[in-house]
């Protein structure tokens, strides 16, 4: 790769034999900095922002003299609705049993879910350790308490003990008739 770069200075950049004047190219770039490039031939220039909402002006000719001057219209427009009337005020009619056909079974109402199981005392203390241990350590740091051995043991030990207790008490249903693991056919 280094051999190719060293040979590059000896040959001319164009095949026609015209050397490239880098200094002139850079001066042309710097001179044109910030200037808008010219439009390509045949392109229509954009309208200025002030004229975007106005109508196209008619070309001057015979019709331009005969036409009456149009009254000045405000720039822009909007659709206004009367108060309380508009697209967001539409309400769908409530469905009734008469709307259902012969093939429709009706509206599905799911059954009431079973109540949550009550936690026993061991599970409550385990959750207290899992949540309370880190909270105790966080309070000790935020309030600037001296981190003694019993405070650290209570925070870390409470978390680890509660976590191990919760994991050990997890239910493992080994039987194959578990309805919660997929569809029963």
N, C-alpha and C positions, 0 to 999 in steps of 0.2 A: 504494500500500500504506500509506503514511503517513497518507493521508486517512482510511482505514478505521480505523486504530488511534486516531486522535484523536476520531473520532465514537463510539467504543465506550464511553467514559466517560460520555457523556450519556445513553445508553439503559440500560434495566434488563436484567439478565441473563436473567430469566424472562419468558415471554410473559404470565404471570398478573399481573405487576406486583409481585411480591414481591422486594425487593432481597436480594442474597446478602450475608450477613455473613461476610466472609472471616476476620476475627479469631476468631469463634466456631467456624468450620469448622476452623481451625488448632488451636485449643485442644482440640477434640474428637479430632483426629488425635493430638495429643501425649498426651492423657489415655489413649487406647487403645493407645499404643505398647507392644508386648511382650505384650499380652493376647491370648489365643486367641479367635478369633471364635466366636460361638455356632453350634451345629450347626443345619442347616436342619430345619424341622419334618418329623417322620416318619423321620429318619435314625437308624440304630442307632449308638451310640457304639462306638469301637474298644475292644478289650480292652487292659488294660495289658500291658506286656511280660512281667511276671511270670506272668500267667495264660495266655499263648499256648499253652503245651504241655499245659495241663490240659484235660480234657474239658468239654463244655458241662454246666452244672448243670441237673438236672431241675427242672421247676416243682413247687412245693409243692402237694400234693393227696393223694388217697387212696392212690395208688401209692407215694408217698414214704414213708409210714409202714410199709407192708408190706415194702418192700425192705430187704435186709440192707446194712449199711454196707460199702462196698467198701474193701479194703485200700489203703493209701497206696502209689501207684506212683511211681517216680523220674521226675523231669521229664526229658523227652526220651528217645530210645532210639536204638540203632544196630544194624545187622546185623553180627554178628561171624562170622567164618569160622574153621575150624580152621587151625592153621599148615600152610602148604603147599597149601591148598585155597582157591580163590577165582576171581574172574573173570579175573584177570591170569595165572593159571597155565594157561590153556587153550592148547594147542599144536595147530596144524593138522597133519594127517597129511601126510607126505612124498608127493608125487605119484610114481606109478610108470608104466611104459609100459603096464601093463594098464588104467589108467584112461582111456586115450585111445580114442576111438571110431574108426569107419572114416573119418570126414571130417577128423579131426584129423591134422595133419602132424607133431606132436611139438613139443618145446621148441626154440626158436631159440637157437643158440649163435653169437655173432658171431665172425668170423675174427680172428685175432691182428693187431693194427694193425702197419703197417710201422714200422721203427725210425726215430727222428728223424734227420734229416740232420746230419752233423758239420759244424761251422762251420769255415771256413778262417781263416787267420791275420788277414786283413784285417778280416773281420767281427768277430772277437774283439777286436781293437784298437778298432774303431768302437764296440762296446758298452762297452768300458772307458772310452772318452772320454765317451760319453753318460751313463753312470752315475757314473763317477769324477770328472768335472769338477765337478758340483754338490756331490758329497760332499766334495771337497777344499775348495771355498769354504765350505761349512757348517762343516767342522772348523776352518778358519782363523778364522771369526767366533766360534765357541764357545770355542776355546782362546785367543783374544785375540792371534793372530799379527798381525804388521804386514802389511798388505795391500800387497805390493810389486808392481811391474809384471809380473814373471815369474810370480808366483803367480796374479794375475788373468788373465794371458794363458793360462796352463796350464789353469785352470778353465774359463773362458769359451771359449777356443779349442778345448779338448778336447771340450766339449759340442757346439759348432757343427760342428767337423770330423767328429766321429762321427755326428752326425745327418745331415749332408749325404752322408757316405759310405753310410750305410744306405739313405737314400732313393734315391740314384743306383744302388745295386746291386739294387733291387727288381726282381723278375721281372715282365715284361709279356709275357704270351702273347697274341700277336696272331692266332693261328690260330683258326678257328671250331670246332674239334673239342675244346674244353675240356670234359671231363666234370664238372668241379666247379661248373658254373654252371647247374644245373638238371637235370631229368629227361631222360633220353634215351629217345625213343619210337621 
